Amino acid sequence: MFTETNIALDCPYCSETIYETLSWFKKAYSTCPNCDQGLADSQFATVISELEQSMEESIEEMIHGQSGSGCCGKKSSCGEGGCS
Ligand SMILES: [Zn+2]
């Protein structure tokens, strides 16, 4: 579902930013476009799982509205009446 999302991560070898799709970083083996060092998916696994987690949360917010005190999330005063 998020496979075509582009993300930017730093190469662990040359520290250059690699801007590729999420699926590119999840390949078992890939090569840094900047320094040609081999990159394993495990090198990005932690940061990718964090990214996916935050993406899921932002999508939840889009679907359900912002989590806040207001019933519609648009203003804090809503919920005291006709906002449905
Ligand atoms: Zn590199």
PDB file of the backbone (N, CA, C, O) and the ligand in Angstrom, with CONECT records:
HET     ZN  A 101       1
ATOM      1  N   MET A   1       0.826  -1.202   0.000  1.00  0.00           N
ATOM      2  CA  MET A   1       0.000   0.000   0.000  1.00  0.00           C
ATOM      3  C   MET A   1       0.865   1.260   0.000  1.00  0.00           C
ATOM      4  O   MET A   1       0.504   2.268  -0.608  1.00  0.00           O
ATOM      5  N   PHE A   2       2.011   1.197   0.685  1.00  0.00           N
ATOM      6  CA  PHE A   2       2.883   2.362   0.741  1.00  0.00           C
ATOM      7  C   PHE A   2       4.123   2.151  -0.129  1.00  0.00           C
ATOM      8  O   PHE A   2       5.097   2.894  -0.005  1.00  0.00           O
ATOM      9  N   THR A   3       4.097   1.162  -0.995  1.00  0.00           N
ATOM     10  CA  THR A   3       5.327   0.745  -1.651  1.00  0.00           C
ATOM     11  C   THR A   3       5.881   1.806  -2.583  1.00  0.00           C
ATOM     12  O   THR A   3       7.082   1.807  -2.853  1.00  0.00           O
ATOM     13  N   GLU A   4       5.049   2.710  -3.084  1.00  0.00           N
ATOM     14  CA  GLU A   4       5.569   3.707  -4.001  1.00  0.00           C
ATOM     15  C   GLU A   4       5.867   5.045  -3.319  1.00  0.00           C
ATOM     16  O   GLU A   4       6.141   6.047  -3.981  1.00  0.00           O
ATOM     17  N   THR A   5       5.811   5.042  -2.021  1.00  0.00           N
ATOM     18  CA  THR A   5       6.170   6.254  -1.297  1.00  0.00           C
ATOM     19  C   THR A   5       7.674   6.488  -1.382  1.00  0.00           C
ATOM     20  O   THR A   5       8.466   5.584  -1.117  1.00  0.00           O
ATOM     21  N   ASN A   6       8.054   7.680  -1.745  1.00  0.00           N
ATOM     22  CA  ASN A   6       9.480   7.994  -1.780  1.00  0.00           C
ATOM     23  C   ASN A   6       9.947   8.495  -0.421  1.00  0.00           C
ATOM     24  O   ASN A   6       9.291   9.315   0.222  1.00  0.00           O
ATOM     25  N   ILE A   7      11.089   7.984  -0.007  1.00  0.00           N
ATOM     26  CA  ILE A   7      11.651   8.420   1.260  1.00  0.00           C
ATOM     27  C   ILE A   7      13.128   8.732   1.061  1.00  0.00           C
ATOM     28  O   ILE A   7      13.737   8.275   0.093  1.00  0.00           O
ATOM     29  N   ALA A   8      13.690   9.489   1.949  1.00  0.00           N
ATOM     30  CA  ALA A   8      15.103   9.854   1.889  1.00  0.00           C
ATOM     31  C   ALA A   8      15.811   9.331   3.131  1.00  0.00           C
ATOM     32  O   ALA A   8      15.448   9.664   4.259  1.00  0.00           O
ATOM     33  N   LEU A   9      16.830   8.505   2.902  1.00  0.00           N
ATOM     34  CA  LEU A   9      17.613   7.983   4.019  1.00  0.00           C
ATOM     35  C   LEU A   9      19.088   8.183   3.711  1.00  0.00           C
ATOM     36  O   LEU A   9      19.499   8.213   2.551  1.00  0.00           O
ATOM     37  N   ASP A  10      19.865   8.319   4.758  1.00  0.00           N
ATOM     38  CA  ASP A  10      21.299   8.515   4.564  1.00  0.00           C
ATOM     39  C   ASP A  10      22.003   7.173   4.371  1.00  0.00           C
ATOM     40  O   ASP A  10      21.739   6.204   5.084  1.00  0.00           O
ATOM     41  N   CYS A  11      22.884   7.141   3.413  1.00  0.00           N
ATOM     42  CA  CYS A  11      23.699   5.953   3.195  1.00  0.00           C
ATOM     43  C   CYS A  11      24.630   5.757   4.396  1.00  0.00           C
ATOM     44  O   CYS A  11      25.280   6.709   4.828  1.00  0.00           O
ATOM     45  N   PRO A  12      24.705   4.535   4.941  1.00  0.00           N
ATOM     46  CA  PRO A  12      25.591   4.307   6.090  1.00  0.00           C
ATOM     47  C   PRO A  12      27.070   4.358   5.722  1.00  0.00           C
ATOM     48  O   PRO A  12      27.920   4.433   6.609  1.00  0.00           O
ATOM     49  N   TYR A  13      27.387   4.319   4.453  1.00  0.00           N
ATOM     50  CA  TYR A  13      28.798   4.341   4.041  1.00  0.00           C
ATOM     51  C   TYR A  13      29.281   5.748   3.711  1.00  0.00           C
ATOM     52  O   TYR A  13      30.299   6.202   4.233  1.00  0.00           O
ATOM     53  N   CYS A  14      28.547   6.429   2.845  1.00  0.00           N
ATOM     54  CA  CYS A  14      29.037   7.722   2.366  1.00  0.00           C
ATOM     55  C   CYS A  14      28.249   8.888   2.962  1.00  0.00           C
ATOM     56  O   CYS A  14      28.602  10.047   2.743  1.00  0.00           O
ATOM     57  N   SER A  15      27.191   8.593   3.710  1.00  0.00           N
ATOM     58  CA  SER A  15      26.375   9.608   4.362  1.00  0.00           C
ATOM     59  C   SER A  15      25.625  10.509   3.389  1.00  0.00           C
ATOM     60  O   SER A  15      25.035  11.512   3.791  1.00  0.00           O
ATOM     61  N   GLU A  16      25.650  10.151   2.116  1.00  0.00           N
ATOM     62  CA  GLU A  16      24.846  10.902   1.158  1.00  0.00           C
ATOM     63  C   GLU A  16      23.383  10.479   1.306  1.00  0.00           C
ATOM     64  O   GLU A  16      23.091   9.345   1.687  1.00  0.00           O
ATOM     65  N   THR A  17      22.490  11.382   1.009  1.00  0.00           N
ATOM     66  CA  THR A  17      21.070  11.067   1.091  1.00  0.00           C
ATOM     67  C   THR A  17      20.658  10.268  -0.136  1.00  0.00           C
ATOM     68  O   THR A  17      20.924  10.658  -1.273  1.00  0.00           O
ATOM     69  N   ILE A  18      20.013   9.158   0.117  1.00  0.00           N
ATOM     70  CA  ILE A  18      19.463   8.340  -0.963  1.00  0.00           C
ATOM     71  C   ILE A  18      17.958   8.573  -0.991  1.00  0.00           C
ATOM     72  O   ILE A  18      17.260   8.336  -0.005  1.00  0.00           O
ATOM     73  N   TYR A  19      17.476   9.038  -2.126  1.00  0.00           N
ATOM     74  CA  TYR A  19      16.038   9.299  -2.252  1.00  0.00           C
ATOM     75  C   TYR A  19      15.459   8.260  -3.193  1.00  0.00           C
ATOM     76  O   TYR A  19      15.632   8.325  -4.410  1.00  0.00           O
ATOM     77  N   GLU A  20      14.773   7.308  -2.599  1.00  0.00           N
ATOM     78  CA  GLU A  20      14.231   6.209  -3.396  1.00  0.00           C
ATOM     79  C   GLU A  20      12.868   5.818  -2.843  1.00  0.00           C
ATOM     80  O   GLU A  20      12.427   6.327  -1.813  1.00  0.00           O
ATOM     81  N   THR A  21      12.212   4.905  -3.549  1.00  0.00           N
ATOM     82  CA  THR A  21      10.924   4.424  -3.054  1.00  0.00           C
ATOM     83  C   THR A  21      11.133   3.516  -1.848  1.00  0.00           C
ATOM     84  O   THR A  21      12.207   2.948  -1.651  1.00  0.00           O
ATOM     85  N   LEU A  22      10.098   3.399  -1.065  1.00  0.00           N
ATOM     86  CA  LEU A  22      10.149   2.527   0.096  1.00  0.00           C
ATOM     87  C   LEU A  22      10.481   1.092  -0.315  1.00  0.00           C
ATOM     88  O   LEU A  22      11.230   0.399   0.374  1.00  0.00           O
ATOM     89  N   SER A  23       9.927   0.660  -1.426  1.00  0.00           N
ATOM     90  CA  SER A  23      10.176  -0.706  -1.861  1.00  0.00           C
ATOM     91  C   SER A  23      11.642  -0.911  -2.247  1.00  0.00           C
ATOM     92  O   SER A  23      12.173  -2.015  -2.135  1.00  0.00           O
ATOM     93  N   TRP A  24      12.289   0.168  -2.702  1.00  0.00           N
ATOM     94  CA  TRP A  24      13.708   0.074  -3.053  1.00  0.00           C
ATOM     95  C   TRP A  24      14.530  -0.229  -1.793  1.00  0.00           C
ATOM     96  O   TRP A  24      15.425  -1.073  -1.816  1.00  0.00           O
ATOM     97  N   PHE A  25      14.224   0.453  -0.723  1.00  0.00           N
ATOM     98  CA  PHE A  25      14.961   0.232   0.524  1.00  0.00           C
ATOM     99  C   PHE A  25      14.656  -1.126   1.137  1.00  0.00           C
ATOM    100  O   PHE A  25      15.440  -1.646   1.932  1.00  0.00           O
ATOM    101  N   LYS A  26      13.517  -1.699   0.767  1.00  0.00           N
ATOM    102  CA  LYS A  26      13.134  -2.985   1.348  1.00  0.00           C
ATOM    103  C   LYS A  26      13.650  -4.165   0.532  1.00  0.00           C
ATOM    104  O   LYS A  26      13.439  -5.319   0.902  1.00  0.00           O
ATOM    105  N   LYS A  27      14.316  -3.881  -0.560  1.00  0.00           N
ATOM    106  CA  LYS A  27      14.928  -4.972  -1.311  1.00  0.00           C
ATOM    107  C   LYS A  27      15.994  -5.634  -0.444  1.00  0.00           C
ATOM    108  O   LYS A  27      16.648  -4.980   0.369  1.00  0.00           O
ATOM    109  N   ALA A  28      16.158  -6.945  -0.631  1.00  0.00           N
ATOM    110  CA  ALA A  28      17.136  -7.673   0.178  1.00  0.00           C
ATOM    111  C   ALA A  28      18.543  -7.127  -0.054  1.00  0.00           C
ATOM    112  O   ALA A  28      19.374  -7.111   0.854  1.00  0.00           O
ATOM    113  N   TYR A  29      18.796  -6.679  -1.286  1.00  0.00           N
ATOM    114  CA  TYR A  29      20.111  -6.159  -1.576  1.00  0.00           C
ATOM    115  C   TYR A  29      19.988  -5.058  -2.619  1.00  0.00           C
ATOM    116  O   TYR A  29      19.337  -5.229  -3.650  1.00  0.00           O
ATOM    117  N   SER A  30      20.610  -3.952  -2.341  1.00  0.00           N
ATOM    118  CA  SER A  30      20.592  -2.859  -3.307  1.00  0.00           C
ATOM    119  C   SER A  30      21.948  -2.159  -3.247  1.00  0.00           C
ATOM    120  O   SER A  30      22.786  -2.479  -2.404  1.00  0.00           O
ATOM    121  N   THR A  31      22.148  -1.225  -4.131  1.00  0.00           N
ATOM    122  CA  THR A  31      23.440  -0.551  -4.210  1.00  0.00           C
ATOM    123  C   THR A  31      23.240   0.942  -4.078  1.00  0.00           C
ATOM    124  O   THR A  31      22.357   1.515  -4.717  1.00  0.00           O
ATOM    125  N   CYS A  32      24.055   1.574  -3.256  1.00  0.00           N
ATOM    126  CA  CYS A  32      23.965   3.011  -3.094  1.00  0.00           C
ATOM    127  C   CYS A  32      24.260   3.710  -4.412  1.00  0.00           C
ATOM    128  O   CYS A  32      25.296   3.446  -5.022  1.00  0.00           O
ATOM    129  N   PRO A  33      23.376   4.595  -4.869  1.00  0.00           N
ATOM    130  CA  PRO A  33      23.616   5.308  -6.130  1.00  0.00           C
ATOM    131  C   PRO A  33      24.772   6.291  -6.034  1.00  0.00           C
ATOM    132  O   PRO A  33      25.270   6.760  -7.058  1.00  0.00           O
ATOM    133  N   ASN A  34      25.201   6.605  -4.835  1.00  0.00           N
ATOM    134  CA  ASN A  34      26.259   7.598  -4.664  1.00  0.00           C
ATOM    135  C   ASN A  34      27.650   6.973  -4.552  1.00  0.00           C
ATOM    136  O   ASN A  34      28.612   7.487  -5.121  1.00  0.00           O
ATOM    137  N   CYS A  35      27.752   5.873  -3.823  1.00  0.00           N
ATOM    138  CA  CYS A  35      29.080   5.295  -3.596  1.00  0.00           C
ATOM    139  C   CYS A  35      29.197   3.850  -4.056  1.00  0.00           C
ATOM    140  O   CYS A  35      30.271   3.258  -3.957  1.00  0.00           O
ATOM    141  N   ASP A  36      28.099   3.268  -4.560  1.00  0.00           N
ATOM    142  CA  ASP A  36      28.105   1.908  -5.091  1.00  0.00           C
ATOM    143  C   ASP A  36      28.381   0.828  -4.053  1.00  0.00           C
ATOM    144  O   ASP A  36      28.697  -0.307  -4.410  1.00  0.00           O
ATOM    145  N   GLN A  37      28.267   1.166  -2.785  1.00  0.00           N
ATOM    146  CA  GLN A  37      28.397   0.141  -1.751  1.00  0.00           C
ATOM    147  C   GLN A  37      27.101  -0.669  -1.675  1.00  0.00           C
ATOM    148  O   GLN A  37      26.009  -0.155  -1.916  1.00  0.00           O
ATOM    149  N   GLY A  38      27.254  -1.937  -1.336  1.00  0.00           N
ATOM    150  CA  GLY A  38      26.069  -2.776  -1.201  1.00  0.00           C
ATOM    151  C   GLY A  38      25.311  -2.457   0.073  1.00  0.00           C
ATOM    152  O   GLY A  38      25.900  -2.249   1.133  1.00  0.00           O
ATOM    153  N   LEU A  39      23.996  -2.424  -0.054  1.00  0.00           N
ATOM    154  CA  LEU A  39      23.143  -2.111   1.093  1.00  0.00           C
ATOM    155  C   LEU A  39      22.169  -3.265   1.312  1.00  0.00           C
ATOM    156  O   LEU A  39      21.483  -3.694   0.384  1.00  0.00           O
ATOM    157  N   ALA A  40      22.117  -3.753   2.523  1.00  0.00           N
ATOM    158  CA  ALA A  40      21.159  -4.803   2.854  1.00  0.00           C
ATOM    159  C   ALA A  40      19.922  -4.174   3.476  1.00  0.00           C
ATOM    160  O   ALA A  40      19.989  -3.123   4.114  1.00  0.00           O
ATOM    161  N   ASP A  41      18.783  -4.848   3.274  1.00  0.00           N
ATOM    162  CA  ASP A  41      17.543  -4.270   3.805  1.00  0.00           C
ATOM    163  C   ASP A  41      17.587  -4.147   5.328  1.00  0.00           C
ATOM    164  O   ASP A  41      16.940  -3.273   5.904  1.00  0.00           O
ATOM    165  N   SER A  42      18.356  -5.028   5.977  1.00  0.00           N
ATOM    166  CA  SER A  42      18.416  -4.975   7.441  1.00  0.00           C
ATOM    167  C   SER A  42      19.039  -3.669   7.938  1.00  0.00           C
ATOM    168  O   SER A  42      18.793  -3.252   9.070  1.00  0.00           O
ATOM    169  N   GLN A  43      19.841  -3.029   7.095  1.00  0.00           N
ATOM    170  CA  GLN A  43      20.469  -1.772   7.502  1.00  0.00           C
ATOM    171  C   GLN A  43      19.442  -0.644   7.621  1.00  0.00           C
ATOM    172  O   GLN A  43      19.676   0.354   8.302  1.00  0.00           O
ATOM    173  N   PHE A  44      18.315  -0.818   6.956  1.00  0.00           N
ATOM    174  CA  PHE A  44      17.288   0.220   6.998  1.00  0.00           C
ATOM    175  C   PHE A  44      16.034  -0.246   7.735  1.00  0.00           C
ATOM    176  O   PHE A  44      15.074   0.513   7.870  1.00  0.00           O
ATOM    177  N   ALA A  45      16.039  -1.483   8.209  1.00  0.00           N
ATOM    178  CA  ALA A  45      14.800  -2.073   8.732  1.00  0.00           C
ATOM    179  C   ALA A  45      14.207  -1.249   9.869  1.00  0.00           C
ATOM    180  O   ALA A  45      12.998  -1.019   9.908  1.00  0.00           O
ATOM    181  N   THR A  46      15.049  -0.808  10.788  1.00  0.00           N
ATOM    182  CA  THR A  46      14.528  -0.083  11.955  1.00  0.00           C
ATOM    183  C   THR A  46      13.898   1.231  11.550  1.00  0.00           C
ATOM    184  O   THR A  46      12.772   1.540  11.939  1.00  0.00           O
ATOM    185  N   VAL A  47      14.641   2.009  10.759  1.00  0.00           N
ATOM    186  CA  VAL A  47      14.125   3.328  10.395  1.00  0.00           C
ATOM    187  C   VAL A  47      12.904   3.200   9.491  1.00  0.00           C
ATOM    188  O   VAL A  47      12.002   4.036   9.542  1.00  0.00           O
ATOM    189  N   ILE A  48      12.872   2.152   8.661  1.00  0.00           N
ATOM    190  CA  ILE A  48      11.716   1.961   7.781  1.00  0.00           C
ATOM    191  C   ILE A  48      10.481   1.601   8.591  1.00  0.00           C
ATOM    192  O   ILE A  48       9.389   2.093   8.306  1.00  0.00           O
ATOM    193  N   SER A  49      10.640   0.750   9.596  1.00  0.00           N
ATOM    194  CA  SER A  49       9.467   0.399  10.395  1.00  0.00           C
ATOM    195  C   SER A  49       8.943   1.617  11.146  1.00  0.00           C
ATOM    196  O   SER A  49       7.735   1.758  11.340  1.00  0.00           O
ATOM    197  N   GLU A  50       9.846   2.493  11.568  1.00  0.00           N
ATOM    198  CA  GLU A  50       9.403   3.731  12.206  1.00  0.00           C
ATOM    199  C   GLU A  50       8.661   4.635  11.220  1.00  0.00           C
ATOM    200  O   GLU A  50       7.641   5.239  11.552  1.00  0.00           O
ATOM    201  N   LEU A  51       9.192   4.710  10.018  1.00  0.00           N
ATOM    202  CA  LEU A  51       8.533   5.518   8.991  1.00  0.00           C
ATOM    203  C   LEU A  51       7.143   4.984   8.676  1.00  0.00           C
ATOM    204  O   LEU A  51       6.181   5.743   8.555  1.00  0.00           O
ATOM    205  N   GLU A  52       7.057   3.672   8.547  1.00  0.00           N
ATOM    206  CA  GLU A  52       5.762   3.081   8.216  1.00  0.00           C
ATOM    207  C   GLU A  52       4.763   3.315   9.337  1.00  0.00           C
ATOM    208  O   GLU A  52       3.583   3.572   9.100  1.00  0.00           O
ATOM    209  N   GLN A  53       5.257   3.221  10.550  1.00  0.00           N
ATOM    210  CA  GLN A  53       4.393   3.475  11.692  1.00  0.00           C
ATOM    211  C   GLN A  53       3.838   4.898  11.652  1.00  0.00           C
ATOM    212  O   GLN A  53       2.640   5.106  11.842  1.00  0.00           O
ATOM    213  N   SER A  54       4.706   5.869  11.406  1.00  0.00           N
ATOM    214  CA  SER A  54       4.244   7.256  11.387  1.00  0.00           C
ATOM    215  C   SER A  54       3.344   7.516  10.184  1.00  0.00           C
ATOM    216  O   SER A  54       2.423   8.329  10.260  1.00  0.00           O
ATOM    217  N   MET A  55       3.608   6.823   9.068  1.00  0.00           N
ATOM    218  CA  MET A  55       2.726   6.979   7.909  1.00  0.00           C
ATOM    219  C   MET A  55       1.345   6.437   8.211  1.00  0.00           C
ATOM    220  O   MET A  55       0.341   7.048   7.846  1.00  0.00           O
ATOM    221  N   GLU A  56       1.286   5.288   8.877  1.00  0.00           N
ATOM    222  CA  GLU A  56      -0.006   4.718   9.231  1.00  0.00           C
ATOM    223  C   GLU A  56      -0.767   5.653  10.147  1.00  0.00           C
ATOM    224  O   GLU A  56      -1.978   5.825  10.008  1.00  0.00           O
ATOM    225  N   GLU A  57      -0.057   6.252  11.078  1.00  0.00           N
ATOM    226  CA  GLU A  57      -0.716   7.161  12.000  1.00  0.00           C
ATOM    227  C   GLU A  57      -1.263   8.390  11.272  1.00  0.00           C
ATOM    228  O   GLU A  57      -2.365   8.848  11.575  1.00  0.00           O
ATOM    229  N   SER A  58      -0.509   8.922  10.323  1.00  0.00           N
ATOM    230  CA  SER A  58      -0.997  10.101   9.622  1.00  0.00           C
ATOM    231  C   SER A  58      -2.179   9.744   8.725  1.00  0.00           C
ATOM    232  O   SER A  58      -3.072  10.568   8.524  1.00  0.00           O
ATOM    233  N   ILE A  59      -2.195   8.542   8.191  1.00  0.00           N
ATOM    234  CA  ILE A  59      -3.335   8.121   7.374  1.00  0.00           C
ATOM    235  C   ILE A  59      -4.555   7.914   8.251  1.00  0.00           C
ATOM    236  O   ILE A  59      -5.667   8.280   7.872  1.00  0.00           O
ATOM    237  N   GLU A  60      -4.352   7.330   9.419  1.00  0.00           N
ATOM    238  CA  GLU A  60      -5.461   7.205  10.374  1.00  0.00           C
ATOM    239  C   GLU A  60      -6.062   8.571  10.669  1.00  0.00           C
ATOM    240  O   GLU A  60      -7.282   8.718  10.734  1.00  0.00           O
ATOM    241  N   GLU A  61      -5.205   9.567  10.846  1.00  0.00           N
ATOM    242  CA  GLU A  61      -5.692  10.908  11.127  1.00  0.00           C
ATOM    243  C   GLU A  61      -6.507  11.448   9.965  1.00  0.00           C
ATOM    244  O   GLU A  61      -7.528  12.107  10.164  1.00  0.00           O
ATOM    245  N   MET A  62      -6.052  11.164   8.749  1.00  0.00           N
ATOM    246  CA  MET A  62      -6.787  11.644   7.587  1.00  0.00           C
ATOM    247  C   MET A  62      -8.157  11.005   7.506  1.00  0.00           C
ATOM    248  O   MET A  62      -9.134  11.655   7.135  1.00  0.00           O
ATOM    249  N   ILE A  63      -8.229   9.722   7.855  1.00  0.00           N
ATOM    250  CA  ILE A  63      -9.491   9.003   7.739  1.00  0.00           C
ATOM    251  C   ILE A  63     -10.441   9.407   8.860  1.00  0.00           C
ATOM    252  O   ILE A  63     -11.621   9.669   8.626  1.00  0.00           O
ATOM    253  N   HIS A  64      -9.921   9.452  10.056  1.00  0.00           N
ATOM    254  CA  HIS A  64     -10.787   9.628  11.223  1.00  0.00           C
ATOM    255  C   HIS A  64     -10.821  11.064  11.725  1.00  0.00           C
ATOM    256  O   HIS A  64     -11.513  11.362  12.699  1.00  0.00           O
ATOM    257  N   GLY A  65     -10.095  11.941  11.084  1.00  0.00           N
ATOM    258  CA  GLY A  65     -10.014  13.295  11.594  1.00  0.00           C
ATOM    259  C   GLY A  65      -8.956  13.350  12.682  1.00  0.00           C
ATOM    260  O   GLY A  65      -8.548  12.324  13.227  1.00  0.00           O
ATOM    261  N   GLN A  66      -8.532  14.531  12.980  1.00  0.00           N
ATOM    262  CA  GLN A  66      -7.489  14.675  13.972  1.00  0.00           C
ATOM    263  C   GLN A  66      -7.970  14.216  15.335  1.00  0.00           C
ATOM    264  O   GLN A  66      -9.114  14.441  15.730  1.00  0.00           O
ATOM    265  N   SER A  67      -7.077  13.581  16.021  1.00  0.00           N
ATOM    266  CA  SER A  67      -7.412  13.212  17.380  1.00  0.00           C
ATOM    267  C   SER A  67      -7.283  14.438  18.258  1.00  0.00           C
ATOM    268  O   SER A  67      -6.180  14.941  18.472  1.00  0.00           O
ATOM    269  N   GLY A  68      -8.370  14.907  18.754  1.00  0.00           N
ATOM    270  CA  GLY A  68      -8.346  16.098  19.573  1.00  0.00           C
ATOM    271  C   GLY A  68      -9.604  16.133  20.400  1.00  0.00           C
ATOM    272  O   GLY A  68     -10.374  15.174  20.424  1.00  0.00           O
ATOM    273  N   SER A  69      -9.804  17.211  21.058  1.00  0.00           N
ATOM    274  CA  SER A  69     -10.967  17.297  21.912  1.00  0.00           C
ATOM    275  C   SER A  69     -12.224  17.565  21.094  1.00  0.00           C
ATOM    276  O   SER A  69     -13.316  17.152  21.485  1.00  0.00           O
ATOM    277  N   GLY A  70     -12.082  18.248  19.970  1.00  0.00           N
ATOM    278  CA  GLY A  70     -13.246  18.581  19.175  1.00  0.00           C
ATOM    279  C   GLY A  70     -13.761  17.381  18.409  1.00  0.00           C
ATOM    280  O   GLY A  70     -12.989  16.485  18.066  1.00  0.00           O
ATOM    281  N   CYS A  71     -15.045  17.351  18.140  1.00  0.00           N
ATOM    282  CA  CYS A  71     -15.621  16.202  17.459  1.00  0.00           C
ATOM    283  C   CYS A  71     -15.254  16.192  15.989  1.00  0.00           C
ATOM    284  O   CYS A  71     -15.212  15.121  15.384  1.00  0.00           O
ATOM    285  N   CYS A  72     -14.989  17.335  15.397  1.00  0.00           N
ATOM    286  CA  CYS A  72     -14.586  17.335  13.999  1.00  0.00           C
ATOM    287  C   CYS A  72     -13.117  17.699  13.845  1.00  0.00           C
ATOM    288  O   CYS A  72     -12.580  17.636  12.740  1.00  0.00           O
ATOM    289  N   GLY A  73     -12.479  18.068  14.905  1.00  0.00           N
ATOM    290  CA  GLY A  73     -11.068  18.371  14.880  1.00  0.00           C
ATOM    291  C   GLY A  73     -10.741  19.735  14.329  1.00  0.00           C
ATOM    292  O   GLY A  73      -9.573  20.123  14.301  1.00  0.00           O
ATOM    293  N   LYS A  74     -11.737  20.473  13.890  1.00  0.00           N
ATOM    294  CA  LYS A  74     -11.451  21.748  13.249  1.00  0.00           C
ATOM    295  C   LYS A  74     -11.288  22.875  14.255  1.00  0.00           C
ATOM    296  O   LYS A  74     -10.426  23.739  14.094  1.00  0.00           O
ATOM    297  N   LYS A  75     -12.095  22.868  15.267  1.00  0.00           N
ATOM    298  CA  LYS A  75     -11.881  23.838  16.325  1.00  0.00           C
ATOM    299  C   LYS A  75     -12.167  23.229  17.680  1.00  0.00           C
ATOM    300  O   LYS A  75     -12.971  22.307  17.818  1.00  0.00           O
ATOM    301  N   SER A  76     -11.505  23.755  18.651  1.00  0.00           N
ATOM    302  CA  SER A  76     -11.614  23.154  19.975  1.00  0.00           C
ATOM    303  C   SER A  76     -12.993  23.330  20.556  1.00  0.00           C
ATOM    304  O   SER A  76     -13.406  22.577  21.438  1.00  0.00           O
ATOM    305  N   SER A  77     -13.711  24.328  20.064  1.00  0.00           N
ATOM    306  CA  SER A  77     -15.024  24.593  20.641  1.00  0.00           C
ATOM    307  C   SER A  77     -16.109  23.683  20.093  1.00  0.00           C
ATOM    308  O   SER A  77     -17.196  23.605  20.666  1.00  0.00           O
ATOM    309  N   CYS A  78     -15.834  23.000  19.001  1.00  0.00           N
ATOM    310  CA  CYS A  78     -16.879  22.165  18.442  1.00  0.00           C
ATOM    311  C   CYS A  78     -17.127  20.981  19.361  1.00  0.00           C
ATOM    312  O   CYS A  78     -16.252  20.612  20.144  1.00  0.00           O
ATOM    313  N   GLY A  79     -18.266  20.403  19.279  1.00  0.00           N
ATOM    314  CA  GLY A  79     -18.632  19.353  20.191  1.00  0.00           C
ATOM    315  C   GLY A  79     -19.581  19.850  21.259  1.00  0.00           C
ATOM    316  O   GLY A  79     -20.169  19.062  22.000  1.00  0.00           O
ATOM    317  N   GLU A  80     -19.723  21.143  21.331  1.00  0.00           N
ATOM    318  CA  GLU A  80     -20.668  21.708  22.290  1.00  0.00           C
ATOM    319  C   GLU A  80     -21.987  22.000  21.609  1.00  0.00           C
ATOM    320  O   GLU A  80     -22.672  22.957  21.969  1.00  0.00           O
ATOM    321  N   GLY A  81     -22.342  21.213  20.660  1.00  0.00           N
ATOM    322  CA  GLY A  81     -23.587  21.550  19.986  1.00  0.00           C
ATOM    323  C   GLY A  81     -23.719  20.786  18.686  1.00  0.00           C
ATOM    324  O   GLY A  81     -23.592  19.562  18.663  1.00  0.00           O
ATOM    325  N   GLY A  82     -23.967  21.488  17.630  1.00  0.00           N
ATOM    326  CA  GLY A  82     -24.451  20.841  16.424  1.00  0.00           C
ATOM    327  C   GLY A  82     -23.410  20.251  15.491  1.00  0.00           C
ATOM    328  O   GLY A  82     -23.756  19.909  14.360  1.00  0.00           O
ATOM    329  N   CYS A  83     -22.197  20.117  15.885  1.00  0.00           N
ATOM    330  CA  CYS A  83     -21.212  19.566  14.946  1.00  0.00           C
ATOM    331  C   CYS A  83     -21.342  18.059  14.886  1.00  0.00           C
ATOM    332  O   CYS A  83     -20.994  17.372  15.846  1.00  0.00           O
ATOM    333  N   SER A  84     -21.831  17.536  13.784  1.00  0.00           N
ATOM    334  CA  SER A  84     -22.001  16.100  13.761  1.00  0.00           C
ATOM    335  C   SER A  84     -21.324  15.468  12.571  1.00  0.00           C
ATOM    336  O   SER A  84     -21.375  14.249  12.407  1.00  0.00           O
TER     337      SER A  84
HETATM  338 ZN    ZN A 101      26.643   5.578  -0.292  1.00  0.00          ZN2+
END
